[in-house]
Amino acid sequence: MKVMTVVVYVDGLSQPSNPGTGTYGFVIYEGTKRLAEGEGLAGYDVTSNFAEYAALVEALKKLKELRVGGDVLVRSDSKLLVGQMSEGWKVKGGVYVEKLKEAKDLSRDFGSIDFEWIPREDNAEADLLTRSAYERFRR
């Protein structure tokens, strides 16, 4: 039996400025089967980096809730998130650092977890959820 990699798309935004109202969205697939999706408020007066990490944290929590094990591939249009989670980019500080630490802690619960940067247009589903959440939570 072949074990499929679970693919997670994450996105976050902060509008109308950065910092601003931060929202996130994520979509989880196993093969072509959509396992879950989520969207929500990352916070008010937060940066887009904070919102990106909120998306990752919430997606990883959902994976744990679904009892998904094995290999996980996270795709994001945030070069910062991908670089810091997988390529050893330095963390200079910022309000998102606690979310980054939480994401790293949650990442340890999976067989393997890889991160891949994708262009924004390849992250359309998570982006749509993020924008939908913004419409609900904007001030």
A tleap script that builds the chain and sets N, CA, C and O, in Angstrom:
source leaprc.protein.ff14SB
mol = sequence {
  NMET LYS VAL MET THR VAL VAL VAL TYR VAL
  ASP GLY LEU SER GLN PRO SER ASN PRO GLY
  THR GLY THR TYR GLY PHE VAL ILE TYR GLU
  GLY THR LYS ARG LEU ALA GLU GLY GLU GLY
  LEU ALA GLY TYR ASP VAL THR SER ASN PHE
  ALA GLU TYR ALA ALA LEU VAL GLU ALA LEU
  LYS LYS LEU LYS GLU LEU ARG VAL GLY GLY
  ASP VAL LEU VAL ARG SER ASP SER LYS LEU
  LEU VAL GLY GLN MET SER GLU GLY TRP LYS
  VAL LYS GLY GLY VAL TYR VAL GLU LYS LEU
  LYS GLU ALA LYS ASP LEU SER ARG ASP PHE
  GLY SER ILE ASP PHE GLU TRP ILE PRO ARG
  GLU ASP ASN ALA GLU ALA ASP LEU LEU THR
  ARG SER ALA TYR GLU ARG PHE ARG CARG
}
set mol.1.N position { 0.845 -1.176 0.000 }
set mol.1.CA position { 0.000 0.000 0.000 }
set mol.1.C position { 0.891 1.239 0.000 }
set mol.1.O position { 1.799 1.360 0.823 }
set mol.2.N position { 0.630 2.146 -0.915 }
set mol.2.CA position { 1.410 3.365 -1.027 }
set mol.2.C position { 0.876 4.414 -0.058 }
set mol.2.O position { -0.324 4.681 -0.008 }
set mol.3.N position { 1.783 4.997 0.703 }
set mol.3.CA position { 1.406 6.078 1.609 }
set mol.3.C position { 1.492 7.384 0.839 }
set mol.3.O position { 2.528 7.705 0.257 }
set mol.4.N position { 0.400 8.134 0.839 }
set mol.4.CA position { 0.375 9.393 0.112 }
set mol.4.C position { 0.855 10.524 1.007 }
set mol.4.O position { 0.642 10.526 2.219 }
set mol.5.N position { 1.495 11.462 0.383 }
set mol.5.CA position { 1.893 12.674 1.087 }
set mol.5.C position { 0.689 13.589 1.208 }
set mol.5.O position { -0.051 13.795 0.247 }
set mol.6.N position { 0.508 14.122 2.375 }
set mol.6.CA position { -0.533 15.119 2.593 }
set mol.6.C position { 0.051 16.471 2.192 }
set mol.6.O position { 1.150 16.836 2.609 }
set mol.7.N position { -0.701 17.205 1.378 }
set mol.7.CA position { -0.254 18.515 0.907 }
set mol.7.C position { -1.133 19.583 1.543 }
set mol.7.O position { -2.361 19.509 1.498 }
set mol.8.N position { -0.482 20.574 2.135 }
set mol.8.CA position { -1.168 21.649 2.839 }
set mol.8.C position { -0.815 22.978 2.173 }
set mol.8.O position { 0.360 23.302 2.001 }
set mol.9.N position { -1.835 23.736 1.803 }
set mol.9.CA position { -1.649 25.079 1.255 }
set mol.9.C position { -2.030 26.073 2.344 }
set mol.9.O position { -3.116 25.981 2.915 }
set mol.10.N position { -1.140 27.028 2.638 }
set mol.10.CA position { -1.417 28.025 3.674 }
set mol.10.C position { -1.236 29.431 3.108 }
set mol.10.O position { -0.422 29.665 2.215 }
set mol.11.N position { -2.026 30.365 3.660 }
set mol.11.CA position { -1.905 31.757 3.244 }
set mol.11.C position { -2.360 32.663 4.374 }
set mol.11.O position { -3.209 32.290 5.184 }
set mol.12.N position { -1.791 33.846 4.418 }
set mol.12.CA position { -2.191 34.851 5.390 }
set mol.12.C position { -2.071 36.234 4.785 }
set mol.12.O position { -1.302 36.449 3.849 }
set mol.13.N position { -2.836 37.170 5.324 }
set mol.13.CA position { -2.752 38.553 4.854 }
set mol.13.C position { -2.978 39.505 6.003 }
set mol.13.O position { -3.482 39.130 7.062 }
set mol.14.N position { -2.596 40.739 5.772 }
set mol.14.CA position { -2.830 41.821 6.716 }
set mol.14.C position { -3.270 43.032 5.908 }
set mol.14.O position { -2.513 43.541 5.081 }
set mol.15.N position { -4.501 43.495 6.147 }
set mol.15.CA position { -5.041 44.616 5.380 }
set mol.15.C position { -5.842 45.517 6.290 }
set mol.15.O position { -6.236 45.043 7.355 }
set mol.16.N position { -6.120 46.752 5.982 }
set mol.16.CA position { -5.761 47.428 4.732 }
set mol.16.C position { -4.314 47.894 4.704 }
set mol.16.O position { -3.859 48.430 3.693 }
set mol.17.N position { -3.583 47.698 5.799 }
set mol.17.CA position { -2.168 48.047 5.835 }
set mol.17.C position { -1.433 46.932 6.563 }
set mol.17.O position { -2.047 45.967 7.018 }
set mol.18.N position { -0.144 47.067 6.667 }
set mol.18.CA position { 0.668 46.055 7.322 }
set mol.18.C position { 1.505 46.742 8.394 }
set mol.18.O position { 2.489 47.395 8.049 }
set mol.19.N position { 1.168 46.629 9.670 }
set mol.19.CA position { 0.176 45.745 10.268 }
set mol.19.C position { -1.256 46.239 10.065 }
set mol.19.O position { -1.513 47.413 9.801 }
set mol.20.N position { -2.165 45.289 10.202 }
set mol.20.CA position { -3.586 45.564 10.038 }
set mol.20.C position { -4.392 44.380 10.523 }
set mol.20.O position { -3.963 43.641 11.409 }
set mol.21.N position { -5.571 44.205 9.932 }
set mol.21.CA position { -6.401 43.048 10.257 }
set mol.21.C position { -5.792 41.833 9.568 }
set mol.21.O position { -5.727 41.774 8.340 }
set mol.22.N position { -5.349 40.870 10.361 }
set mol.22.CA position { -4.700 39.683 9.819 }
set mol.22.C position { -5.654 38.505 9.784 }
set mol.22.O position { -6.304 38.185 10.779 }
set mol.23.N position { -5.730 37.864 8.623 }
set mol.23.CA position { -6.560 36.669 8.476 }
set mol.23.C position { -5.745 35.582 7.790 }
set mol.23.O position { -4.697 35.843 7.200 }
set mol.24.N position { -6.251 34.361 7.884 }
set mol.24.CA position { -5.529 33.226 7.305 }
set mol.24.C position { -6.504 32.253 6.657 }
set mol.24.O position { -7.708 32.279 6.908 }
set mol.25.N position { -5.940 31.393 5.815 }
set mol.25.CA position { -6.693 30.297 5.219 }
set mol.25.C position { -5.757 29.132 4.946 }
set mol.25.O position { -4.560 29.319 4.730 }
set mol.26.N position { -6.314 27.932 4.957 }
set mol.26.CA position { -5.523 26.754 4.602 }
set mol.26.C position { -6.425 25.699 3.982 }
set mol.26.O position { -7.625 25.647 4.250 }
set mol.27.N position { -5.819 24.857 3.143 }
set mol.27.CA position { -6.508 23.735 2.509 }
set mol.27.C position { -5.582 22.525 2.625 }
set mol.27.O position { -4.376 22.634 2.398 }
set mol.28.N position { -6.152 21.373 2.979 }
set mol.28.CA position { -5.385 20.148 3.168 }
set mol.28.C position { -5.883 19.089 2.188 }
set mol.28.O position { -7.080 18.810 2.111 }
set mol.29.N position { -4.944 18.502 1.438 }
set mol.29.CA position { -5.252 17.443 0.478 }
set mol.29.C position { -4.462 16.183 0.789 }
set mol.29.O position { -3.326 16.240 1.260 }
set mol.30.N position { -5.089 15.043 0.516 }
set mol.30.CA position { -4.384 13.768 0.443 }
set mol.30.C position { -4.672 13.240 -0.949 }
set mol.30.O position { -5.790 12.816 -1.242 }
set mol.31.N position { -3.666 13.265 -1.803 }
set mol.31.CA position { -3.903 12.980 -3.212 }
set mol.31.C position { -4.835 14.044 -3.773 }
set mol.31.O position { -4.576 15.240 -3.637 }
set mol.32.N position { -5.918 13.608 -4.401 }
set mol.32.CA position { -6.896 14.563 -4.932 }
set mol.32.C position { -8.045 14.809 -3.963 }
set mol.32.O position { -8.926 15.625 -4.232 }
set mol.33.N position { -8.034 14.104 -2.838 }
set mol.33.CA position { -9.113 14.244 -1.857 }
set mol.33.C position { -8.850 15.425 -0.928 }
set mol.33.O position { -7.806 15.511 -0.282 }
set mol.34.N position { -9.813 16.319 -0.878 }
set mol.34.CA position { -9.721 17.479 0.014 }
set mol.34.C position { -10.145 17.024 1.410 }
set mol.34.O position { -11.311 16.701 1.636 }
set mol.35.N position { -9.194 17.000 2.341 }
set mol.35.CA position { -9.469 16.528 3.696 }
set mol.35.C position { -10.095 17.599 4.573 }
set mol.35.O position { -10.985 17.312 5.373 }
set mol.36.N position { -9.629 18.835 4.423 }
set mol.36.CA position { -10.108 19.901 5.306 }
set mol.36.C position { -9.706 21.256 4.756 }
set mol.36.O position { -8.835 21.379 3.895 }
set mol.37.N position { -10.375 22.263 5.286 }
set mol.37.CA position { -10.004 23.644 5.008 }
set mol.37.C position { -10.325 24.451 6.252 }
set mol.37.O position { -11.091 24.016 7.111 }
set mol.38.N position { -9.737 25.614 6.335 }
set mol.38.CA position { -10.020 26.485 7.466 }
set mol.38.C position { -9.667 27.917 7.145 }
set mol.38.O position { -8.843 28.196 6.273 }
set mol.39.N position { -10.299 28.809 7.856 }
set mol.39.CA position { -10.014 30.235 7.720 }
set mol.39.C position { -10.324 30.891 9.049 }
set mol.39.O position { -11.091 30.357 9.850 }
set mol.40.N position { -9.728 32.050 9.281 }
set mol.40.CA position { -10.021 32.724 10.534 }
set mol.40.C position { -9.241 34.003 10.719 }
set mol.40.O position { -8.510 34.455 9.837 }
set mol.41.N position { -9.420 34.568 11.890 }
set mol.41.CA position { -8.772 35.811 12.277 }
set mol.41.C position { -7.458 35.506 12.987 }
set mol.41.O position { -7.434 34.785 13.985 }
set mol.42.N position { -6.379 36.055 12.471 }
set mol.42.CA position { -5.079 35.921 13.134 }
set mol.42.C position { -4.926 36.983 14.213 }
set mol.42.O position { -4.210 36.780 15.193 }
set mol.43.N position { -5.600 38.116 14.033 }
set mol.43.CA position { -5.551 39.182 15.022 }
set mol.43.C position { -5.702 40.538 14.370 }
set mol.43.O position { -5.641 40.676 13.148 }
set mol.44.N position { -5.899 41.528 15.207 }
set mol.44.CA position { -5.952 42.912 14.737 }
set mol.44.C position { -4.602 43.557 15.025 }
set mol.44.O position { -3.960 43.257 16.032 }
set mol.45.N position { -4.187 44.432 14.144 }
set mol.45.CA position { -2.900 45.112 14.270 }
set mol.45.C position { -1.749 44.104 14.281 }
set mol.45.O position { -0.829 44.194 15.095 }
set mol.46.N position { -1.823 43.141 13.355 }
set mol.46.CA position { -0.755 42.152 13.199 }
set mol.46.C position { -0.188 42.256 11.785 }
set mol.46.O position { -0.822 42.811 10.887 }
set mol.47.N position { 1.004 41.719 11.605 }
set mol.47.CA position { 1.665 41.764 10.304 }
set mol.47.C position { 1.224 40.593 9.425 }
set mol.47.O position { 0.633 39.623 9.898 }
set mol.48.N position { 1.529 40.715 8.141 }
set mol.48.CA position { 1.233 39.614 7.227 }
set mol.48.C position { 2.065 38.386 7.592 }
set mol.48.O position { 1.601 37.259 7.416 }
set mol.49.N position { 3.287 38.581 8.099 }
set mol.49.CA position { 4.098 37.436 8.524 }
set mol.49.C position { 3.425 36.686 9.668 }
set mol.49.O position { 3.416 35.455 9.685 }
set mol.50.N position { 2.865 37.418 10.617 }
set mol.50.CA position { 2.138 36.792 11.716 }
set mol.50.C position { 0.963 35.982 11.167 }
set mol.50.O position { 0.731 34.854 11.602 }
set mol.51.N position { 0.224 36.551 10.217 }
set mol.51.CA position { -0.937 35.864 9.636 }
set mol.51.C position { -0.518 34.609 8.874 }
set mol.51.O position { -1.215 33.596 8.928 }
set mol.52.N position { 0.611 34.661 8.164 }
set mol.52.CA position { 1.113 33.475 7.449 }
set mol.52.C position { 1.412 32.354 8.445 }
set mol.52.O position { 1.047 31.201 8.217 }
set mol.53.N position { 2.071 32.696 9.538 }
set mol.53.CA position { 2.382 31.686 10.550 }
set mol.53.C position { 1.125 31.191 11.266 }
set mol.53.O position { 1.052 30.024 11.649 }
set mol.54.N position { 0.145 32.062 11.448 }
set mol.54.CA position { -1.128 31.624 12.040 }
set mol.54.C position { -1.775 30.572 11.148 }
set mol.54.O position { -2.327 29.591 11.646 }
set mol.55.N position { -1.710 30.769 9.830 }
set mol.55.CA position { -2.258 29.784 8.887 }
set mol.55.C position { -1.563 28.440 9.055 }
set mol.55.O position { -2.215 27.397 9.100 }
set mol.56.N position { -0.241 28.469 9.146 }
set mol.56.CA position { 0.522 27.233 9.304 }
set mol.56.C position { 0.173 26.537 10.615 }
set mol.56.O position { -0.064 25.329 10.630 }
set mol.57.N position { 0.139 27.279 11.699 }
set mol.57.CA position { -0.173 26.698 13.011 }
set mol.57.C position { -1.559 26.061 13.003 }
set mol.57.O position { -1.724 24.936 13.475 }
set mol.58.N position { -2.547 26.762 12.477 }
set mol.58.CA position { -3.912 26.220 12.459 }
set mol.58.C position { -4.013 24.996 11.557 }
set mol.58.O position { -4.738 24.054 11.876 }
set mol.59.N position { -3.300 24.996 10.439 }
set mol.59.CA position { -3.306 23.826 9.551 }
set mol.59.C position { -2.663 22.623 10.241 }
set mol.59.O position { -3.175 21.508 10.141 }
set mol.60.N position { -1.557 22.836 10.933 }
set mol.60.CA position { -0.903 21.732 11.643 }
set mol.60.C position { -1.775 21.197 12.774 }
set mol.60.O position { -1.808 19.991 13.015 }
set mol.61.N position { -2.475 22.079 13.460 }
set mol.61.CA position { -3.418 21.634 14.496 }
set mol.61.C position { -4.527 20.784 13.882 }
set mol.61.O position { -4.932 19.775 14.460 }
set mol.62.N position { -5.017 21.192 12.716 }
set mol.62.CA position { -6.068 20.422 12.037 }
set mol.62.C position { -5.536 19.050 11.632 }
set mol.62.O position { -6.249 18.055 11.761 }
set mol.63.N position { -4.302 18.979 11.148 }
set mol.63.CA position { -3.706 17.689 10.802 }
set mol.63.C position { -3.651 16.767 12.017 }
set mol.63.O position { -3.951 15.578 11.913 }
set mol.64.N position { -3.270 17.314 13.165 }
set mol.64.CA position { -3.237 16.511 14.392 }
set mol.64.C position { -4.636 16.045 14.770 }
set mol.64.O position { -4.834 14.893 15.157 }
set mol.65.N position { -5.602 16.949 14.654 }
set mol.65.CA position { -6.994 16.609 14.967 }
set mol.65.C position { -7.497 15.478 14.072 }
set mol.65.O position { -8.233 14.601 14.524 }
set mol.66.N position { -7.093 15.504 12.800 }
set mol.66.CA position { -7.492 14.470 11.840 }
set mol.66.C position { -6.656 13.204 11.979 }
set mol.66.O position { -6.904 12.210 11.298 }
set mol.67.N position { -5.667 13.247 12.864 }
set mol.67.CA position { -4.757 12.126 13.093 }
set mol.67.C position { -4.002 11.728 11.825 }
set mol.67.O position { -3.794 10.550 11.538 }
set mol.68.N position { -3.606 12.751 11.086 }
set mol.68.CA position { -2.822 12.524 9.883 }
set mol.68.C position { -1.369 12.347 10.300 }
set mol.68.O position { -0.796 13.198 10.980 }
set mol.69.N position { -0.792 11.242 9.886 }
set mol.69.CA position { 0.620 10.999 10.156 }
set mol.69.C position { 1.368 10.916 8.841 }
set mol.69.O position { 0.812 11.221 7.786 }
set mol.70.N position { 2.597 10.514 8.896 }
set mol.70.CA position { 3.355 10.342 7.671 }
set mol.70.C position { 3.936 11.639 7.152 }
set mol.70.O position { 4.239 12.562 7.908 }
set mol.71.N position { 4.083 11.681 5.836 }
set mol.71.CA position { 4.759 12.795 5.193 }
set mol.71.C position { 3.804 13.946 4.913 }
set mol.71.O position { 2.671 13.745 4.477 }
set mol.72.N position { 4.287 15.152 5.172 }
set mol.72.CA position { 3.499 16.360 4.954 }
set mol.72.C position { 4.326 17.317 4.101 }
set mol.72.O position { 5.514 17.520 4.351 }
set mol.73.N position { 3.692 17.893 3.108 }
set mol.73.CA position { 4.301 18.934 2.286 }
set mol.73.C position { 3.468 20.190 2.447 }
set mol.73.O position { 2.279 20.198 2.131 }
set mol.74.N position { 4.092 21.254 2.941 }
set mol.74.CA position { 3.415 22.534 3.115 }
set mol.74.C position { 3.837 23.444 1.974 }
set mol.74.O position { 5.028 23.642 1.731 }
set mol.75.N position { 2.856 23.993 1.282 }
set mol.75.CA position { 3.116 24.930 0.186 }
set mol.75.C position { 2.611 26.307 0.588 }
set mol.75.O position { 1.494 26.461 1.081 }
set mol.76.N position { 3.466 27.307 0.366 }
set mol.76.CA position { 3.135 28.675 0.753 }
set mol.76.C position { 3.740 29.652 -0.242 }
set mol.76.O position { 4.784 29.384 -0.836 }
set mol.77.N position { 3.074 30.791 -0.417 }
set mol.77.CA position { 3.647 31.846 -1.254 }
set mol.77.C position { 4.473 32.831 -0.424 }
set mol.77.O position { 4.876 33.881 -0.923 }
set mol.78.N position { 4.723 32.492 0.833 }
set mol.78.CA position { 5.564 33.316 1.708 }
set mol.78.C position { 6.989 32.765 1.709 }
set mol.78.O position { 7.259 31.715 2.291 }
set mol.79.N position { 7.891 33.483 1.052 }
set mol.79.CA position { 9.292 33.052 1.040 }
set mol.79.C position { 9.881 33.072 2.448 }
set mol.79.O position { 10.721 32.238 2.785 }
set mol.80.N position { 9.442 34.016 3.261 }
set mol.80.CA position { 9.932 34.098 4.637 }
set mol.80.C position { 9.567 32.836 5.419 }
set mol.80.O position { 10.430 32.238 6.061 }
set mol.81.N position { 8.308 32.428 5.371 }
set mol.81.CA position { 7.858 31.240 6.093 }
set mol.81.C position { 8.624 30.007 5.620 }
set mol.81.O position { 9.138 29.243 6.437 }
set mol.82.N position { 8.700 29.812 4.316 }
set mol.82.CA position { 9.394 28.637 3.776 }
set mol.82.C position { 10.873 28.673 4.157 }
set mol.82.O position { 11.439 27.658 4.564 }
set mol.83.N position { 11.492 29.837 4.024 }
set mol.83.CA position { 12.911 29.958 4.345 }
set mol.83.C position { 13.215 29.715 5.808 }
set mol.83.O position { 14.199 29.054 6.140 }
set mol.84.N position { 12.382 30.242 6.682 }
set mol.84.CA position { 12.623 30.067 8.117 }
set mol.84.C position { 12.283 28.663 8.595 }
set mol.84.O position { 12.938 28.147 9.501 }
set mol.85.N position { 11.285 28.044 8.013 }
set mol.85.CA position { 10.883 26.707 8.462 }
set mol.85.C position { 11.779 25.608 7.891 }
set mol.85.O position { 11.927 24.558 8.516 }
set mol.86.N position { 12.379 25.827 6.717 }
set mol.86.CA position { 13.103 24.717 6.098 }
set mol.86.C position { 14.534 25.023 5.697 }
set mol.86.O position { 15.339 24.103 5.559 }
set mol.87.N position { 14.867 26.270 5.508 }
set mol.87.CA position { 16.179 26.575 4.952 }
set mol.87.C position { 17.102 27.276 5.939 }
set mol.87.O position { 18.177 27.745 5.566 }
set mol.88.N position { 16.682 27.346 7.191 }
set mol.88.CA position { 17.543 27.928 8.200 }
set mol.88.C position { 17.711 29.437 8.139 }
set mol.88.O position { 18.682 29.978 8.669 }
set mol.89.N position { 16.768 30.122 7.493 }
set mol.89.CA position { 16.849 31.584 7.485 }
set mol.89.C position { 16.815 32.084 8.918 }
set mol.89.O position { 16.137 31.517 9.775 }
set mol.90.N position { 17.548 33.142 9.160 }
set mol.90.CA position { 17.589 33.720 10.499 }
set mol.90.C position { 16.264 34.379 10.856 }
set mol.90.O position { 15.551 34.907 10.003 }
set mol.91.N position { 15.970 34.328 12.128 }
set mol.91.CA position { 14.780 34.983 12.666 }
set mol.91.C position { 15.270 36.218 13.402 }
set mol.91.O position { 15.900 36.116 14.455 }
set mol.92.N position { 14.978 37.380 12.846 }
set mol.92.CA position { 15.478 38.625 13.430 }
set mol.92.C position { 14.597 39.133 14.556 }
set mol.92.O position { 15.007 40.012 15.314 }
set mol.93.N position { 13.426 38.608 14.675 }
set mol.93.CA position { 12.498 39.066 15.701 }
set mol.93.C position { 11.206 39.528 15.075 }
set mol.93.O position { 11.028 39.452 13.859 }
set mol.94.N position { 10.323 39.997 15.894 }
set mol.94.CA position { 9.017 40.426 15.416 }
set mol.94.C position { 7.928 39.707 16.183 }
set mol.94.O position { 8.174 38.721 16.878 }
set mol.95.N position { 6.733 40.216 16.042 }
set mol.95.CA position { 5.618 39.652 16.804 }
set mol.95.C position { 5.246 38.241 16.349 }
set mol.95.O position { 4.552 37.524 17.069 }
set mol.96.N position { 5.699 37.838 15.167 }
set mol.96.CA position { 5.348 36.504 14.671 }
set mol.96.C position { 6.242 35.404 15.242 }
set mol.96.O position { 5.976 34.225 15.009 }
set mol.97.N position { 7.292 35.756 15.981 }
set mol.97.CA position { 8.256 34.762 16.447 }
set mol.97.C position { 7.601 33.684 17.313 }
set mol.97.O position { 7.972 32.514 17.216 }
set mol.98.N position { 6.643 34.053 18.149 }
set mol.98.CA position { 5.962 33.044 18.976 }
set mol.98.C position { 5.193 32.052 18.110 }
set mol.98.O position { 5.159 30.859 18.413 }
set mol.99.N position { 4.572 32.542 17.029 }
set mol.99.CA position { 3.865 31.638 16.108 }
set mol.99.C position { 4.856 30.721 15.403 }
set mol.99.O position { 4.570 29.542 15.196 }
set mol.100.N position { 6.012 31.249 15.036 }
set mol.100.CA position { 7.042 30.438 14.399 }
set mol.100.C position { 7.467 29.308 15.336 }
set mol.100.O position { 7.575 28.157 14.913 }
set mol.101.N position { 7.704 29.631 16.593 }
set mol.101.CA position { 8.093 28.603 17.572 }
set mol.101.C position { 6.996 27.557 17.729 }
set mol.101.O position { 7.278 26.362 17.816 }
set mol.102.N position { 5.745 28.007 17.765 }
set mol.102.CA position { 4.625 27.069 17.877 }
set mol.102.C position { 4.567 26.154 16.657 }
set mol.102.O position { 4.327 24.954 16.785 }
set mol.103.N position { 4.786 26.727 15.475 }
set mol.103.CA position { 4.778 25.932 14.243 }
set mol.103.C position { 5.904 24.901 14.254 }
set mol.103.O position { 5.697 23.754 13.858 }
set mol.104.N position { 7.077 25.296 14.698 }
set mol.104.CA position { 8.198 24.345 14.762 }
set mol.104.C position { 7.903 23.216 15.747 }
set mol.104.O position { 8.216 22.057 15.476 }
set mol.105.N position { 7.307 23.550 16.882 }
set mol.105.CA position { 6.938 22.522 17.860 }
set mol.105.C position { 5.919 21.547 17.272 }
set mol.105.O position { 6.069 20.334 17.413 }
set mol.106.N position { 4.890 22.070 16.617 }
set mol.106.CA position { 3.865 21.214 16.013 }
set mol.106.C position { 4.442 20.359 14.888 }
set mol.106.O position { 3.997 19.230 14.681 }
set mol.107.N position { 5.423 20.880 14.165 }
set mol.107.CA position { 6.026 20.164 13.036 }
set mol.107.C position { 6.705 18.878 13.465 }
set mol.107.O position { 6.845 17.950 12.668 }
set mol.108.N position { 7.123 18.818 14.704 }
set mol.108.CA position { 7.826 17.629 15.199 }
set mol.108.C position { 6.909 16.411 15.321 }
set mol.108.O position { 7.385 15.290 15.503 }
set mol.109.N position { 5.611 16.628 15.223 }
set mol.109.CA position { 4.651 15.536 15.396 }
set mol.109.C position { 4.419 14.717 14.131 }
set mol.109.O position { 3.618 13.782 14.141 }
set mol.110.N position { 5.109 15.056 13.042 }
set mol.110.CA position { 4.855 14.375 11.777 }
set mol.110.C position { 6.098 13.617 11.334 }
set mol.110.O position { 7.224 13.977 11.676 }
set mol.111.N position { 5.862 12.534 10.548 }
set mol.111.CA position { 6.962 11.710 10.064 }
set mol.111.C position { 8.041 12.546 9.401 }
set mol.111.O position { 9.203 12.516 9.805 }
set mol.112.N position { 7.654 13.274 8.404 }
set mol.112.CA position { 8.540 14.257 7.793 }
set mol.112.C position { 7.667 15.415 7.338 }
set mol.112.O position { 6.506 15.231 6.972 }
set mol.113.N position { 8.236 16.595 7.368 }
set mol.113.CA position { 7.500 17.766 6.918 }
set mol.113.C position { 8.448 18.617 6.088 }
set mol.113.O position { 9.533 18.988 6.535 }
set mol.114.N position { 8.018 18.915 4.881 }
set mol.114.CA position { 8.800 19.731 3.965 }
set mol.114.C position { 8.006 20.973 3.613 }
set mol.114.O position { 6.778 20.994 3.699 }
set mol.115.N position { 8.727 22.000 3.218 }
set mol.115.CA position { 8.118 23.277 2.869 }
set mol.115.C position { 8.553 23.659 1.469 }
set mol.115.O position { 9.714 23.500 1.093 }
set mol.116.N position { 7.600 24.166 0.704 }
set mol.116.CA position { 7.875 24.528 -0.683 }
set mol.116.C position { 7.243 25.886 -0.985 }
set mol.116.O position { 6.064 26.112 -0.713 }
set mol.117.N position { 8.049 26.784 -1.552 }
set mol.117.CA position { 7.509 28.067 -1.991 }
set mol.117.C position { 6.792 27.864 -3.320 }
set mol.117.O position { 7.284 27.164 -4.205 }
set mol.118.N position { 5.623 28.485 -3.446 }
set mol.118.CA position { 4.874 28.464 -4.699 }
set mol.118.C position { 4.462 29.894 -5.037 }
set mol.118.O position { 4.308 30.723 -4.140 }
set mol.119.N position { 4.282 30.187 -6.323 }
set mol.119.CA position { 3.793 31.519 -6.691 }
set mol.119.C position { 2.371 31.724 -6.178 }
set mol.119.O position { 1.617 30.766 -6.005 }
set mol.120.N position { 2.019 32.968 -5.940 }
set mol.120.CA position { 0.696 33.311 -5.410 }
set mol.120.C position { -0.431 32.677 -6.234 }
set mol.120.O position { -1.417 32.199 -5.673 }
set mol.121.N position { -0.286 32.673 -7.557 }
set mol.121.CA position { -1.360 32.134 -8.399 }
set mol.121.C position { -1.562 30.630 -8.205 }
set mol.121.O position { -2.623 30.104 -8.540 }
set mol.122.N position { -0.569 29.939 -7.675 }
set mol.122.CA position { -0.710 28.508 -7.386 }
set mol.122.C position { -1.271 28.256 -5.986 }
set mol.122.O position { -1.425 27.108 -5.568 }
set mol.123.N position { -1.571 29.326 -5.273 }
set mol.123.CA position { -2.095 29.223 -3.912 }
set mol.123.C position { -3.502 29.824 -3.830 }
set mol.123.O position { -3.901 30.368 -2.800 }
set mol.124.N position { -4.236 29.716 -4.926 }
set mol.124.CA position { -5.512 30.427 -5.064 }
set mol.124.C position { -6.563 29.999 -4.039 }
set mol.124.O position { -7.307 30.842 -3.539 }
set mol.125.N position { -6.637 28.713 -3.720 }
set mol.125.CA position { -7.681 28.259 -2.795 }
set mol.125.C position { -7.465 28.811 -1.382 }
set mol.125.O position { -8.400 29.309 -0.755 }
set mol.126.N position { -6.239 28.721 -0.892 }
set mol.126.CA position { -5.952 29.265 0.441 }
set mol.126.C position { -6.102 30.785 0.435 }
set mol.126.O position { -6.576 31.365 1.412 }
set mol.127.N position { -5.704 31.424 -0.649 }
set mol.127.CA position { -5.845 32.875 -0.772 }
set mol.127.C position { -7.313 33.285 -0.718 }
set mol.127.O position { -7.663 34.265 -0.061 }
set mol.128.N position { -8.163 32.542 -1.404 }
set mol.128.CA position { -9.600 32.848 -1.405 }
set mol.128.C position { -10.183 32.738 0.008 }
set mol.128.O position { -10.983 33.581 0.415 }
set mol.129.N position { -9.791 31.712 0.749 }
set mol.129.CA position { -10.263 31.555 2.128 }
set mol.129.C position { -9.766 32.700 3.013 }
set mol.129.O position { -10.497 33.199 3.869 }
set mol.130.N position { -8.532 33.103 2.798 }
set mol.130.CA position { -7.956 34.210 3.565 }
set mol.130.C position { -8.732 35.494 3.314 }
set mol.130.O position { -9.038 36.235 4.248 }
set mol.131.N position { -9.047 35.754 2.057 }
set mol.131.CA position { -9.790 36.974 1.699 }
set mol.131.C position { -11.230 36.911 2.207 }
set mol.131.O position { -11.798 37.927 2.608 }
set mol.132.N position { -11.810 35.727 2.188 }
set mol.132.CA position { -13.154 35.544 2.735 }
set mol.132.C position { -13.167 35.871 4.230 }
set mol.132.O position { -14.072 36.545 4.721 }
set mol.133.N position { -12.158 35.389 4.938 }
set mol.133.CA position { -12.056 35.684 6.373 }
set mol.133.C position { -11.878 37.182 6.597 }
set mol.133.O position { -12.446 37.742 7.535 }
set mol.134.N position { -11.098 37.830 5.745 }
set mol.134.CA position { -10.895 39.274 5.897 }
set mol.134.C position { -12.217 40.026 5.761 }
set mol.134.O position { -12.472 40.968 6.511 }
set mol.135.N position { -13.050 39.621 4.818 }
set mol.135.CA position { -14.344 40.288 4.633 }
set mol.135.C position { -15.214 40.151 5.887 }
set mol.135.O position { -15.994 41.050 6.201 }
set mol.136.N position { -15.086 39.047 6.592 }
set mol.136.CA position { -15.861 38.844 7.823 }
set mol.136.C position { -15.319 39.634 9.001 }
set mol.136.O position { -16.090 40.113 9.833 }
set mol.137.N position { -14.005 39.776 9.082 }
set mol.137.CA position { -13.393 40.332 10.289 }
set mol.137.C position { -12.874 41.757 10.155 }
set mol.137.O position { -12.439 42.344 11.146 }
set mol.138.N position { -12.909 42.321 8.966 }
set mol.138.CA position { -12.315 43.656 8.812 }
set mol.138.C position { -13.082 44.685 9.618 }
set mol.138.O position { -14.282 44.557 9.862 }
set mol.139.N position { -12.358 45.695 10.014 }
set mol.139.CA position { -12.944 46.776 10.821 }
set mol.139.C position { -13.071 48.025 9.983 }
set mol.139.O position { -13.541 49.052 10.472 }
savepdb mol mol.pdb
quit
